[in-house]
Amino acid sequence: MGDNRSVASEFMRGITKDNPTFGLVLGLCPTLAVTTSVENGIGMAAGTLFVLVGSNLMVSVLRKEIPDSVRIPIELIVIATFVSIVDMVMKAFTPDIYAALGVYIPLIVVNCIVIGRAEAYALKNGVFYSVIDAFGVGTGFLLMLMLLGGIRELLGTGGIKLFGVQLVDFVSMLGYNPIGVMTLSPGAFLTIAVLMTMVNYRKILKAMKGD
């Protein structure tokens, strides 16, 4: 990788070009499954961010010591260690979110976002930029889960509630009639399809303008 990179560019790349949801199209199963609310999205993204940072850091540190023949098993052991930490901490301190996310917390071990960044970035770069990459991609994932969760929760329940605080209540304010299906699987597919169409349309327009 060239030396003209900066901390800001590496961080922002994870939010824009290498955004895991709309750029790399990775980790869609948890993205669709847990975004029934903003709160669940934040919980999933926070756990994934912690695992991303920890695994990118460790893989980058060990990259010159790991034989290629056992590279993947060692990476999975590193990732599983950090996932176990997330699992235990969330179970102890955020039991409601832990129960809502269910099996998708241990499944972070096989999340393509985490193993993908370890393989594509941490194995080829130093510790500092590998951690920056993890923070950028993790933040990009967080923003997309909050966006998806916010749209689905607002349309599906008529409001947005975050950690016990009612932020928006369209039902009492506007007499809004919630569309229950938006919190179910069809609502997840419909929401991400509309958002991906908008993102791809913007990419096409930029390409036509030669940007």
Secondary structure as GFF3:
##gff-version 3
##sequence-region A 1 211
A	DSSP	alpha_helix	7	15	.	.	.	ID=ss1
A	DSSP	alpha_helix	28	34	.	.	.	ID=ss2
A	DSSP	alpha_helix	38	62	.	.	.	ID=ss3
A	DSSP	three_ten_helix	68	70	.	.	.	ID=ss4
A	DSSP	alpha_helix	71	93	.	.	.	ID=ss5
A	DSSP	alpha_helix	95	101	.	.	.	ID=ss6
A	DSSP	three_ten_helix	102	104	.	.	.	ID=ss7
A	DSSP	three_ten_helix	106	110	.	.	.	ID=ss8
A	DSSP	alpha_helix	112	117	.	.	.	ID=ss9
A	DSSP	pi_helix	118	122	.	.	.	ID=ss10
A	DSSP	alpha_helix	127	157	.	.	.	ID=ss11
A	DSSP	beta_strand	159	162	.	.	.	ID=ss12
A	DSSP	beta_strand	165	169	.	.	.	ID=ss13
A	DSSP	alpha_helix	170	174	.	.	.	ID=ss14
A	DSSP	three_ten_helix	180	183	.	.	.	ID=ss15
A	DSSP	alpha_helix	185	209	.	.	.	ID=ss16
###
